[in-house]
Amino acid sequence: MNAAASNAARVVSGRMLFRSTRSPDDAGVPFAEALERGLAPDGGLYVPVTWPRFSPSDFADCRDLPSIGTRLLKPFLTGDRLEPDLPAICREAFNFQAPLVPVGRADGFAVLELFHGPTAAFKDFGARFLASALTRLRTDAQRLLNILVATSGDTGGAVAAAFHGRRTAQVSVLYPRGLVSPTQERQLTCWGDNVQAFRVMGTFDDCQRIAKEAFGDADLRQRFDLSSANSINVGRLLPQMVYYAAASLAAWRRVQVAPSFIIPAGNLGNAAACIWARQVGLPIGEVVLAHNANRTVPDYLANGRWQPRASRATLASAMDVGDPSNMERLRTMFPTLAALTTAVSADSVDDAAIEARIKSDFRAYQQIWCPHTATAAEVYARLPPDRRLGQHWIMVATAHPAKFREIVEPLLGIDVPVPEALAALLTRATSFRDLAPDLAALKHALSH
Ligand SMILES: *Cc1c(COP(=O)(O)O)cnc(C)c1O
C-alpha cells in the first residue's frame, strides 16, 4: 500500500474534526458544526485536527473542478452530515471555470483567473460553496437563516449572489456609504428578493461593529437564526483549496514540476487555502504573498514582530487589512518564525507601483490586471532573476479588471471589456436602505 492510500484509509476509519486555533487540545467538531458556528466559541478559527494526504496520482481521473473538489474535500467531510451531499455541493459551487492562462511568450509564467464567477472575484468560490452547504443543513429548519454580512466591497456581492433566490435564507448586506466603488455598489444593491442592502452612514469598521453587536444581542438571536458567512468561515476556506489543486495538477501533468504561486493577500484566506493544498500533498512549490501598502505581514516576516495596525486605504482596496485574521491559522501550522518564513515569503507594493505595473504589463502582454492582481504581477517582476526563471510561476488574478474600471481605464486610456455575467448585473435595478451606524437602527430595520 502506498503512503497516500494508507493515509486515506486512516482518515476514512474516523471522523474528520475541526478544532479552534486557540484550543490545541480540543477534540474538535465536525465540519457542519464549524460551518454553522463560523467562529469557534473561544474566539479562535477552525482548523483541521488532522490532515489527509494525497499524491497527484490520486486525481488521475479528475479533470474538472467539481470532480477535483469532491476528491480533495471528501476526507474533510468524513463522517459529517454533509458528506453525502459533497458531490452535489461541488457541482453547484464550481459551475464556472478557473483557467490558467500563459502570460507572454515565455513558458513558466501563467495567471490563474479566479474571476469568472457571478460577481467576477475569487470570493464567488467560497461564498457559493458556503451557501450551498449551509442551506442544505437548513432544509428542515423552522425559521429562515438570517445572514448578516458587513462588507468593504467584494465579499458582500459574492455572498448576496450566492444566497440570492434561496428560499431558506435571507441576506442583509451592510456597506459604508461612499467608500465602495460605483461598480461594487451596484453589485451590492442589485438583488432584491431575499437580499437587502443597507447603506451605512459610517465606515467599514462601523459596519463590522454593528454586525458583531447584532450577533451578541440576545433579543435579536432569539428572534432570528443569525449567521455571518464571514471570510474566516472554514466553509469558505476549504473550497478555495480546489482551484489550487486544479492549477497545480495541470502544471504537474504538463511539465512534471510543482508550480509556485504568487497570491494577492489581505486577510490571507486565499493564501491559507493554497498552503493547505500544499499541506495535503498537492504539487505546489513556493507560496509568495503580495500585499499592498498594508505591510503588517511582510514586516513580521522580516523582523519577527507582530504589529497589527489600522488599515490604510489603497487602490487594491479589498486587501486593505492591517490585522489579517488568517495569520492565526498560519501560526498554528507554523508556530515559529523560522517555520513560517520557510513556508511563505511576502512583499509589499505601493499604489504608485500598482499603477506602473498595470500600465507596463498592458504594454508588454496586452493583459489588463485589476489593482489586486497587479500587486502579484509586480511581486513577480521583483523576484531575483534566478528565482524567477528557475521555477514555474502562477500568479493569481483575484478580480476582473472591469470591477475596478474607475481605476484601470484612466491609466490605460481604453474601455475595459465587461464580462457578460457582470454586465447583466450592472443593468439590474438597484435598491438600498440608509442606516444610521448603530445597532438600534439595524434592529428596527430588520423588523420592518
Ligand atoms: C478579498 C480579496 C483579496 C484578498 O483576499 P484574502 O483572502 O482576504 O487575502 C484580494 N483581491 C480581491 C479582488 C479580493 O476581493
The ligand as a Gaussian input file, in Angstrom:
#p B3LYP/6-31G(d) Opt

LIG

0 1
 C      -10.787000      39.619000      -0.782000
 C       -9.880000      39.962000      -1.918000
 C       -8.475000      39.833000      -1.811000
 C       -7.813000      39.414000      -0.528000
 O       -8.055000      38.054000      -0.233000
 P       -7.781000      37.482000       1.242000
 O       -8.287000      36.111000       1.213000
 O       -8.518000      38.383000       2.185000
 O       -6.306000      37.564000       1.456000
 C       -7.696000      40.111000      -2.920000
 N       -8.255000      40.541000      -4.074000
 C       -9.586000      40.676000      -4.222000
 C      -10.127000      41.166000      -5.527000
 C      -10.447000      40.399000      -3.157000
 O      -11.770000      40.569000      -3.305000

